[in-house]
Amino acid sequence: MRKDGDITAAPGRRGWRVRPYQAGDESAVRELIDADRLPGQPRCTPELPNSALRGCPSAAGWQAPARARLSVLADADDQARGAIAFLSWQDLRSGLIHLLHAHEDVQALYGLVAHALTALGECPRIEAFTAASPGTLGPGGLPRAHRATTHDVLVGLGFTGRLRGHYLLRRLGPGHPTKLVADVYPCEYPPGHRLVLHKAAEPIAEIVVSTARDRTATVYWIETAPEYRHRGLAGKLLDQAMALLTEEGATHVVAAVGTTWRATGTTGTAPRLFHEAGFEVVDQLWEYDRWGDAAPRPPPRSR
Protein backbone atom coordinates (compact mmCIF):
# COMPACT_ATOMS: atom_id res chain seq x y z
CA MET A 1 0.00 0.00 0.00
CA ARG A 2 1.27 3.48 -0.82
CA LYS A 3 1.77 5.48 2.36
CA ASP A 4 2.34 9.23 2.73
CA GLY A 5 2.76 10.14 6.40
CA ASP A 6 -0.49 9.20 8.12
CA ILE A 7 -2.38 8.90 4.82
CA THR A 8 -2.57 5.55 3.02
CA ALA A 9 -4.02 4.92 -0.42
CA ALA A 10 -6.80 2.31 -0.25
CA PRO A 11 -6.34 -0.57 -2.73
CA GLY A 12 -9.01 -1.32 -5.29
CA ARG A 13 -10.89 2.00 -5.12
CA ARG A 14 -9.70 5.01 -7.04
CA GLY A 15 -9.46 8.15 -4.95
CA TRP A 16 -10.14 6.38 -1.62
CA ARG A 17 -7.62 6.73 1.18
CA VAL A 18 -7.16 6.16 4.89
CA ARG A 19 -6.46 9.43 6.71
CA PRO A 20 -6.57 10.80 10.28
CA TYR A 21 -9.99 11.45 11.80
CA GLN A 22 -11.30 15.03 11.56
CA ALA A 23 -14.03 16.78 13.54
CA GLY A 24 -16.29 16.75 10.49
CA ASP A 25 -16.23 12.94 10.46
CA GLU A 26 -18.07 12.59 13.78
CA SER A 27 -21.57 11.97 12.39
CA ALA A 28 -20.39 9.45 9.81
CA VAL A 29 -18.25 7.55 12.33
CA ARG A 30 -21.15 7.37 14.77
CA GLU A 31 -23.35 5.93 12.00
CA LEU A 32 -20.67 3.33 11.24
CA ILE A 33 -20.53 2.27 14.89
CA ASP A 34 -24.32 2.15 15.23
CA ALA A 35 -24.60 -0.03 12.11
CA ASP A 36 -22.71 -2.78 13.99
CA ARG A 37 -24.58 -2.29 17.27
CA LEU A 38 -25.86 -5.45 18.97
CA PRO A 39 -29.30 -5.69 20.58
CA GLY A 40 -29.20 -4.09 24.02
CA GLN A 41 -26.34 -1.72 23.23
CA PRO A 42 -26.96 2.04 23.46
CA ARG A 43 -26.46 4.23 20.44
CA CYS A 44 -23.11 5.90 19.92
CA THR A 45 -22.70 9.36 21.43
CA PRO A 46 -20.47 12.22 20.22
CA GLU A 47 -18.07 11.39 23.06
CA LEU A 48 -17.10 7.99 21.67
CA PRO A 49 -15.02 9.12 18.66
CA ASN A 50 -13.30 11.67 20.88
CA SER A 51 -12.57 9.02 23.51
CA ALA A 52 -10.99 6.84 20.82
CA LEU A 53 -8.63 9.72 20.05
CA ARG A 54 -7.50 9.60 23.68
CA GLY A 55 -7.12 5.81 23.72
CA CYS A 56 -8.93 2.74 24.99
CA PRO A 57 -10.39 3.24 28.52
CA SER A 58 -9.64 -0.35 29.51
CA ALA A 59 -5.95 0.24 28.75
CA ALA A 60 -5.74 3.38 30.90
CA GLY A 61 -4.11 1.50 33.77
CA TRP A 62 -1.05 0.57 31.73
CA GLN A 63 2.03 2.31 33.08
CA ALA A 64 3.70 2.90 29.70
CA PRO A 65 2.26 5.89 27.78
CA ALA A 66 0.26 4.92 24.72
CA ARG A 67 -0.01 6.65 21.36
CA ALA A 68 -3.64 6.63 20.26
CA ARG A 69 -4.76 7.03 16.66
CA LEU A 70 -8.19 7.16 15.02
CA SER A 71 -8.27 6.91 11.22
CA VAL A 72 -11.08 6.89 8.69
CA LEU A 73 -11.40 5.43 5.21
CA ALA A 74 -12.51 8.37 3.04
CA ASP A 75 -14.01 8.02 -0.43
CA ALA A 76 -13.26 10.24 -3.42
CA ASP A 77 -15.61 12.89 -1.97
CA ASP A 78 -13.76 12.72 1.39
CA GLN A 79 -16.74 11.07 3.14
CA ALA A 80 -15.89 8.56 5.89
CA ARG A 81 -16.76 4.99 4.82
CA GLY A 82 -14.92 3.18 7.60
CA ALA A 83 -13.08 3.83 10.85
CA ILE A 84 -10.31 2.18 12.88
CA ALA A 85 -8.81 3.11 16.25
CA PHE A 86 -5.54 1.66 17.52
CA LEU A 87 -2.86 2.17 20.14
CA SER A 88 0.84 1.50 20.40
CA TRP A 89 3.22 1.38 23.33
CA GLN A 90 6.77 2.25 22.38
CA ASP A 91 8.31 0.80 25.53
CA LEU A 92 6.36 -2.44 25.19
CA ARG A 93 6.54 -2.63 21.38
CA SER A 94 2.94 -3.77 21.40
CA GLY A 95 -0.13 -2.61 19.49
CA LEU A 96 -3.90 -2.85 19.97
CA ILE A 97 -6.81 -2.39 17.54
CA HIS A 98 -9.88 -1.62 19.62
CA LEU A 99 -12.39 -0.09 17.18
CA LEU A 100 -13.10 -1.18 13.60
CA HIS A 101 -16.23 -0.47 11.57
CA ALA A 102 -16.94 -0.36 7.82
CA HIS A 103 -20.44 -1.77 7.23
CA GLU A 104 -18.85 -5.25 6.86
CA ASP A 105 -17.35 -4.18 3.53
CA VAL A 106 -14.45 -6.52 2.74
CA GLN A 107 -12.26 -4.09 0.81
CA ALA A 108 -12.87 -1.26 3.27
CA LEU A 109 -12.03 -3.42 6.28
CA TYR A 110 -8.97 -4.83 4.54
CA GLY A 111 -7.68 -1.33 3.77
CA LEU A 112 -8.24 -0.11 7.33
CA VAL A 113 -6.54 -3.08 9.01
CA ALA A 114 -3.65 -3.01 6.52
CA HIS A 115 -3.19 0.69 7.33
CA ALA A 116 -3.04 -0.07 11.05
CA LEU A 117 -0.55 -2.89 10.48
CA THR A 118 1.68 -0.51 8.54
CA ALA A 119 1.47 2.13 11.27
CA LEU A 120 2.19 -0.52 13.93
CA GLY A 121 4.99 -2.08 11.90
CA GLU A 122 7.52 -1.82 14.74
CA CYS A 123 5.31 -3.86 17.07
CA PRO A 124 6.12 -7.60 17.12
CA ARG A 125 2.70 -8.31 18.62
CA ILE A 126 -0.61 -6.65 17.73
CA GLU A 127 -3.86 -7.49 19.49
CA ALA A 128 -7.44 -6.76 18.48
CA PHE A 129 -10.55 -6.53 20.67
CA THR A 130 -8.72 -7.76 23.77
CA ALA A 131 -8.67 -4.81 26.18
CA ALA A 132 -12.35 -3.94 26.48
CA SER A 133 -15.12 -4.97 28.84
CA PRO A 134 -18.82 -4.91 27.93
CA GLY A 135 -20.48 -1.52 28.26
CA THR A 136 -21.42 1.63 26.40
CA LEU A 137 -18.30 1.48 24.18
CA GLY A 138 -19.02 -1.99 22.84
CA PRO A 139 -19.81 -5.60 23.70
CA GLY A 140 -16.32 -6.40 24.98
CA GLY A 141 -15.05 -8.38 22.00
CA LEU A 142 -15.84 -8.92 18.33
CA PRO A 143 -19.31 -10.47 17.81
CA ARG A 144 -18.29 -13.42 15.66
CA ALA A 145 -21.65 -14.07 13.97
CA HIS A 146 -22.83 -10.48 13.57
CA ARG A 147 -19.47 -9.38 12.17
CA ALA A 148 -18.28 -12.43 10.29
CA THR A 149 -16.62 -10.41 7.52
CA THR A 150 -14.53 -8.46 10.03
CA HIS A 151 -13.45 -11.80 11.52
CA ASP A 152 -12.47 -13.11 8.08
CA VAL A 153 -10.44 -9.99 7.28
CA LEU A 154 -8.52 -10.15 10.57
CA VAL A 155 -7.73 -13.84 10.07
CA GLY A 156 -6.78 -13.21 6.46
CA LEU A 157 -4.29 -10.56 7.58
CA GLY A 158 -2.53 -12.92 9.94
CA PHE A 159 -4.48 -12.61 13.18
CA THR A 160 -5.30 -15.67 15.26
CA GLY A 161 -8.75 -15.56 16.84
CA ARG A 162 -10.05 -17.25 19.96
CA LEU A 163 -13.36 -17.40 21.76
CA ARG A 164 -13.47 -15.01 24.70
CA GLY A 165 -17.05 -15.38 25.88
CA HIS A 166 -20.70 -14.87 25.05
CA TYR A 167 -22.85 -11.76 24.84
CA LEU A 168 -26.15 -12.25 26.67
CA LEU A 169 -29.35 -10.22 26.62
CA ARG A 170 -32.42 -10.10 28.81
CA ARG A 171 -35.49 -7.96 28.29
CA LEU A 172 -36.86 -6.33 31.42
CA GLY A 173 -40.45 -5.67 32.39
CA PRO A 174 -42.79 -5.57 35.37
CA GLY A 175 -42.08 -8.52 37.64
CA HIS A 176 -42.77 -9.93 41.04
CA PRO A 177 -41.67 -8.03 44.14
CA THR A 178 -38.07 -8.88 45.00
CA LYS A 179 -36.77 -9.35 48.51
CA LEU A 180 -34.05 -6.84 49.34
CA VAL A 181 -31.00 -8.83 50.41
CA ALA A 182 -28.15 -6.43 49.60
CA ASP A 183 -27.10 -2.90 50.44
CA VAL A 184 -26.95 -0.56 47.46
CA TYR A 185 -24.11 1.92 46.95
CA PRO A 186 -23.32 4.35 44.12
CA CYS A 187 -20.48 3.26 41.85
CA GLU A 188 -18.24 5.80 40.12
CA TYR A 189 -16.71 3.51 37.50
CA PRO A 190 -18.61 2.20 35.81
CA PRO A 191 -21.23 4.77 36.78
CA GLY A 192 -24.07 2.82 38.31
CA HIS A 193 -24.80 0.76 41.40
CA ARG A 194 -22.85 -1.67 43.55
CA LEU A 195 -25.05 -4.12 45.44
CA VAL A 196 -23.28 -5.82 48.34
CA LEU A 197 -24.48 -8.67 50.52
CA HIS A 198 -22.97 -8.67 54.02
CA LYS A 199 -22.64 -11.16 56.82
CA ALA A 200 -21.56 -9.81 60.19
CA ALA A 201 -20.54 -6.56 58.47
CA GLU A 202 -18.25 -8.46 56.06
CA PRO A 203 -19.03 -8.35 52.31
CA ILE A 204 -19.60 -11.86 50.99
CA ALA A 205 -21.13 -11.20 47.55
CA GLU A 206 -21.55 -8.25 45.21
CA ILE A 207 -22.81 -7.21 41.80
CA VAL A 208 -22.14 -4.05 39.78
CA VAL A 209 -24.73 -2.83 37.28
CA SER A 210 -25.16 0.33 35.26
CA THR A 211 -28.05 1.97 33.44
CA ALA A 212 -27.05 3.69 30.23
CA ARG A 213 -28.75 5.60 27.43
CA ASP A 214 -31.60 4.24 25.34
CA ARG A 215 -33.01 2.44 28.41
CA THR A 216 -30.25 -0.16 28.27
CA ALA A 217 -28.27 -1.58 31.19
CA THR A 218 -25.20 -3.73 31.78
CA VAL A 219 -24.10 -6.29 34.37
CA TYR A 220 -20.38 -5.63 34.79
CA TRP A 221 -19.61 -8.34 37.29
CA ILE A 222 -21.06 -10.56 39.94
CA GLU A 223 -18.90 -12.29 42.51
CA THR A 224 -19.32 -14.38 45.65
CA ALA A 225 -16.63 -15.13 48.22
CA PRO A 226 -15.41 -18.72 47.68
CA GLU A 227 -16.61 -20.01 51.05
CA TYR A 228 -20.16 -18.74 50.37
CA ARG A 229 -20.63 -20.05 46.84
CA HIS A 230 -23.32 -22.57 45.81
CA ARG A 231 -25.82 -21.13 48.32
CA GLY A 232 -27.97 -19.17 45.86
CA LEU A 233 -26.57 -15.78 46.90
CA ALA A 234 -25.61 -14.73 43.38
CA GLY A 235 -29.12 -15.47 42.14
CA LYS A 236 -30.66 -13.31 44.87
CA LEU A 237 -28.27 -10.48 44.07
CA LEU A 238 -29.07 -10.74 40.36
CA ASP A 239 -32.82 -10.67 41.06
CA GLN A 240 -32.48 -7.54 43.17
CA ALA A 241 -30.29 -5.88 40.54
CA MET A 242 -32.82 -6.64 37.78
CA ALA A 243 -35.58 -5.12 39.90
CA LEU A 244 -33.48 -2.01 40.50
CA LEU A 245 -32.71 -1.60 36.80
CA THR A 246 -36.41 -2.03 35.95
CA GLU A 247 -37.32 0.70 38.45
CA GLU A 248 -34.82 2.98 36.71
CA GLY A 249 -36.60 2.45 33.39
CA ALA A 250 -34.21 0.03 31.69
CA THR A 251 -35.87 -2.26 29.15
CA HIS A 252 -32.82 -4.37 28.24
CA VAL A 253 -29.82 -5.60 30.20
CA VAL A 254 -26.70 -7.27 28.78
CA ALA A 255 -23.84 -9.29 30.24
CA ALA A 256 -20.77 -11.16 29.02
CA VAL A 257 -19.92 -14.59 30.44
CA GLY A 258 -17.50 -17.38 29.80
CA THR A 259 -14.49 -15.06 29.87
CA THR A 260 -11.87 -13.89 32.34
CA TRP A 261 -14.02 -10.96 33.43
CA ARG A 262 -15.18 -10.96 37.03
CA ALA A 263 -18.74 -11.61 35.92
CA THR A 264 -17.83 -15.22 35.25
CA GLY A 265 -15.92 -16.28 38.35
CA THR A 266 -13.79 -19.37 37.79
CA THR A 267 -16.42 -22.08 37.26
CA GLY A 268 -19.37 -22.79 35.01
CA THR A 269 -21.76 -21.26 37.53
CA ALA A 270 -22.14 -17.91 35.78
CA PRO A 271 -23.56 -19.17 32.44
CA ARG A 272 -26.09 -21.29 34.31
CA LEU A 273 -26.93 -18.41 36.65
CA PHE A 274 -27.68 -16.00 33.80
CA HIS A 275 -29.62 -18.64 31.85
CA GLU A 276 -31.86 -19.29 34.85
CA ALA A 277 -32.37 -15.53 35.21
CA GLY A 278 -33.78 -15.27 31.69
CA PHE A 279 -30.73 -14.16 29.70
CA GLU A 280 -30.33 -15.44 26.13
CA VAL A 281 -27.16 -15.82 24.05
CA VAL A 282 -26.92 -13.23 21.26
CA ASP A 283 -23.43 -13.91 19.92
CA GLN A 284 -19.94 -15.20 20.64
CA LEU A 285 -17.26 -12.65 21.54
CA TRP A 286 -13.80 -13.18 20.04
CA GLU A 287 -10.38 -11.61 20.54
CA TYR A 288 -7.31 -11.75 18.29
CA ASP A 289 -3.54 -11.38 18.23
CA ARG A 290 -0.92 -11.28 15.52
CA TRP A 291 2.84 -11.75 15.60
CA GLY A 292 5.17 -9.93 13.25
CA ASP A 293 6.01 -13.01 11.20
CA ALA A 294 2.35 -13.78 10.41
CA ALA A 295 1.79 -14.15 6.66
CA PRO A 296 -1.25 -12.24 5.31
CA ARG A 297 -3.55 -13.75 2.71
CA PRO A 298 -5.46 -11.94 -0.06
CA PRO A 299 -8.66 -10.22 1.12
CA PRO A 300 -11.72 -12.52 1.30
CA ARG A 301 -14.52 -12.11 -1.19
CA SER A 302 -17.57 -10.04 -0.32
CA ARG A 303 -20.40 -11.99 1.30
Secondary structure, DSSP 8 states (H G I E B T S, - for coil): --EETTEEE-TTSTT-EEEE--GGGHHHHHHHHHHT--TT-----THHHHHHHH--GGGTT-SS--EEEEEEEE-TT--EEEEEEEEEETTTTEEEEEEEESTT-HHHHHHHHHHHHHHTTT-SEEEES-S--SBTTBSSSEETTTTHHHHHHHHHTT-EEEEEEEEEEEE----------SEEEEETTTTEEEEEEEETTEEEEEEEEEE-GGGEEEEEEEEE-GGGTTSSHHHHHHHHHHHHHHHTT--EEEEEESSSSTTTTTSTHHHHHHHHTT-EEEEEEEEEEEETT----------
